[in-house]
Amino acid sequence: MATLPREWAVRNRRPGDAVAALPREPGLAIPSMPVASLPYVLLIFLPLLGLIGRAALAGRLTTAVANPIILDALRLGGVTAWLATLVTLLIGSPAALLIARWRGVGRNLVEALVDLPLVLPPTVAGLALLITFGRRGVLGPTLGLFGIELPFTTAAVIIAQLFVSAPLYVRTAIVGFGSLPREVSEAAALDGAGRWDAFRHVILPLTSPVLLGGAVMTWARALGEFGATIMFAGNLPGRTQTMPLAIYGAFEQDLDASIGLAIILILASALVLVLFRALTQRHLSDTLRAVVG
């Protein structure tokens, strides 16, 4: 004989009915979940623990940080990542708002194009940039007329970082803008605010935690970019060599030095993730308070 779901029985029970006697839904036993998740946990943490342990035994972290080449790579990677993130904020925010409010045909295709760099192999992204902006590329001759050569320059590093990391921000911004009711913008328009004023004074403040979280993830992705950068910008110390490229170069000569550099990036990535989670949790808490209140 079929039994009714427990939730339905609880909602429709009469006073005096014994809920405890109602049948429970079959499911996975809770004690088995930690065991089932153990392989994934080991897969993630064992390589990181091994890397950290090797760095502690080698004691090369201080030496790696003091290396002038590494300092140049840190400085270059940090500056280019910040510039790529800033450009992403400027050009990605309007695009994300447009896509978030798009209700017509073709939105799915546009969103797929936005997400495409996230799934492309980095070397393919670098090759595409080189074919487009290279000296003999699609736009190369036109740029050459103005004396502009992008490949193997610091500007190429920024473009490569922008290409692979901007979709993270745009995707996050689409979700943030899409979660904002249209009535908010309509209310601002009724109060006499123009589109730019409504965007700057209403939409941005309400979605700023989500946008800032997306910007943080974009910066972290740009800082760790390797494949597109080495294909399009090369690996020139002091000019195009960022931290991932410095790790690759050090790996061929001194394994312990490359491990020290890797630890620096791990610490930076962990700090970024903590910041991102704090920002998103704050936005979630604010949203829940707004809904409940």
ABEGO torsion letter per residue (X at the ends): XBBBBAAAAAAABBBGBBAAABBBBBBBBAAAAAAAAAAAAAAAAAAAAAAAAAAAAAGAAAAAAABAAAAAAAAAAAAAAAAAAAAAAAAAAAAAAAAAABABBGAAAAAAAAAAAAABBAAAAAAAAAAAABAABAAAAAAAAAGBBABGBAAAAAAAAAAAAAAAAAAAAAAAAAABBAAAAAAAAAAGBBAAAAAAAAAAAAAAAAAAAAAAAAAAAAAABAAAAAAAAEBBBGAABBAAAAAAAAAAABAAAAAAAAAAAAAAAAAAAAAAAAAAAAAAAAAAAAAAX
